[in-house]
Amino acid sequence: MAKRIFTSFAFEDKTTRDLFVGQARNEKVPYELVDMSVKEPWSDSWKTRCRTKIKGCHGVVVLISKHLKNADGAIWEIKCVKEEGIPLLGVYMKDCNILDTPNELNGIKKVSWTWANIADFVNGL
């Protein structure tokens, strides 16, 4: 059975997120990435739908970039994931490091972007 993986990211990193999703499809990985990109104004109804999607996933991958600390939607998603007790993995994007990590990811495992690192997380779910 394929595992559902929610991907959280800063909107400014949409192109990199698209690359991440596209590469996952090319790798024929045994999981499905869930897109909840904000395509509408930030609202309580978006939060409700997003929480429902998160609760329906086996795990969450947060793409860590220099924009993440200021991404209100992604920060809310991280808090939601933690509230729901869903396994969470931080993945450093190119040219990012611990200084780019928001406080909401303290105590959460963070790795460099390799398919082996992501597969280890997914296989452990």
C-alpha positions in Angstrom: 0.0 0.0 0.0 1.3 3.4 -0.9 1.8 5.8 2.0 0.4 9.3 1.8 2.9 12.0 2.5 1.9 15.6 3.1 4.5 18.1 1.9 4.8 21.5 3.6 6.8 24.3 2.1 7.1 28.1 1.8 5.0 29.4 -1.1 8.2 31.1 -2.5 9.6 27.6 -2.9 6.8 26.3 -5.1 9.2 25.7 -8.0 11.5 23.6 -5.8 8.5 21.8 -4.3 7.3 21.0 -7.9 10.7 19.5 -8.6 10.6 17.5 -5.4 7.1 16.1 -6.4 8.2 15.5 -10.0 11.4 13.6 -8.9 9.3 11.5 -6.5 7.1 10.4 -9.4 10.2 9.6 -11.6 11.7 7.6 -8.8 8.5 5.5 -8.6 8.5 5.8 -4.9 5.9 3.9 -2.8 4.2 7.0 -1.5 1.8 9.7 -2.7 2.6 13.3 -2.0 -0.4 15.4 -0.9 -0.7 19.0 -2.2 -2.5 21.6 -0.1 -0.9 24.6 -1.6 -2.8 27.8 -0.8 -4.7 28.5 -3.9 -7.2 30.8 -2.1 -7.0 33.5 0.5 -5.8 32.3 3.9 -8.9 31.3 5.8 -10.4 29.2 8.5 -12.0 26.9 5.9 -8.5 26.4 4.3 -7.2 25.4 7.8 -10.0 22.9 8.3 -9.4 21.3 4.9 -5.7 21.3 5.5 -6.0 19.6 8.9 -8.2 17.0 7.4 -5.6 16.3 4.7 -2.8 16.1 7.3 -4.8 13.7 9.5 -5.3 11.4 6.4 -1.5 11.1 5.8 1.0 8.7 7.2 3.8 11.3 7.5 4.8 14.9 6.6 7.9 16.2 4.9 8.7 19.9 5.5 11.0 21.4 2.9 13.3 23.7 4.8 14.5 26.9 3.0 15.5 30.4 3.8 11.8 31.4 3.3 10.3 28.9 5.7 10.7 30.9 8.9 8.4 33.6 7.4 5.9 31.3 5.8 2.8 31.6 8.0 0.9 28.8 6.2 3.8 26.3 6.5 4.4 27.2 10.1 0.7 26.6 10.9 0.9 23.3 9.1 3.9 22.2 11.2 2.1 23.1 14.4 -1.0 21.2 13.1 1.1 18.1 12.3 2.6 18.2 15.8 -0.9 18.6 17.4 -2.1 15.6 15.4 0.9 13.4 16.3 1.8 12.7 12.6 5.4 11.7 12.0 7.4 14.7 10.7 10.7 15.0 8.8 12.5 18.2 7.9 14.4 18.2 4.6 17.0 20.8 3.9 16.8 22.3 0.4 19.9 23.4 -1.5 22.0 26.0 0.3 20.0 25.8 3.6 21.2 24.8 7.0 20.2 24.7 10.7 20.1 28.5 10.8 17.2 28.4 8.3 15.1 26.1 10.5 12.1 27.6 12.3 11.8 27.0 16.0 8.7 24.9 15.3 11.0 22.2 14.0 13.1 22.0 17.1 13.4 18.4 18.2 12.3 17.1 14.8 14.7 15.0 12.7 16.2 17.0 9.8 18.1 15.6 6.8 19.7 16.6 3.5 17.6 16.1 0.4 18.4 12.6 -0.8 16.0 10.0 -1.9 17.7 7.5 0.5 17.0 9.9 3.5 13.4 10.3 2.4 12.9 6.6 1.8 14.3 5.8 5.3 11.6 8.1 6.8 8.7 6.7 4.6 9.8 3.1 5.1 9.8 3.7 8.9 6.2 4.8 9.0 
